[in-house]
Structure formats: structure tokens, C-alpha cells
Amino acid sequence: MRKAMTIPALIAAFWVGSPALADQDCWVPMADWQPRDAVAQLAAENGWTLRRIKIDDGCYEVIATDATGAPLEVKVNPATLEILEIHHEDDDKETHEDEERGESDHD
């Protein structure tokens, strides 16, 4: 019986403590979300031409073009409006950037 209870406890500990899983979603109660107008203002402040704001994995996802007209997708924390991830597309080459680290997945 003890072994049967240990396995679910280990799974739960891994699930909660996994940083890779934490980066995928925003876990913010809807009552704490900033309005879409604030997201549109964030886009304007960054020089993006806003095409669409949608919700993905509990985060705001901004579909826009940058100042050069290149398409981009930006994942934004809905409570703090912190930019979590920027995905640029230049022609057929895709680049992902993590704003906190300033690193890219592709060269």
C-alpha cells in the first residue's frame, strides 16, 4: 500500500516542480488579467502593428508585425504584461527568442 501511495506523490512533485512545464502556460486567475486594451497598448509601445490578440495556454498571444513588417507572435503574461516569448518569422526561417534570457533557439 505504501508503494502505491509513493508513486503518485513522486509524480505530483515532478509535475509541480518541473521548470519546463512551468514555461509553457500562464496560471493566472481571470480576475487578475489586464484588459485587451492594455495588451494593444503594449504592442504599440513596442512598435508592433497589431493583427490579433488571442489566448493560448492561459497567456495572451499577440499576432503582429514588427517595424520592418516581419510577422511575429508574442506570448504575454496576462496579469503583468511581461513578454515571455517572442517568435519571429523571416521568410521561411523561424527564430524563437526568450526575452528573459535574450537567447535564440536557432542561429
Secondary structure, DSSP 8 states (H G I E B T S, - for coil): -HHHHHHHHHHHHHHHH-HHHHTT-----GGG---HHHHHHHHHHTT-EEEEEEEETTEEEEEEE-TTS-EEEEEE-TTT--EEEEEEEETTEEEEEETTTTEES--
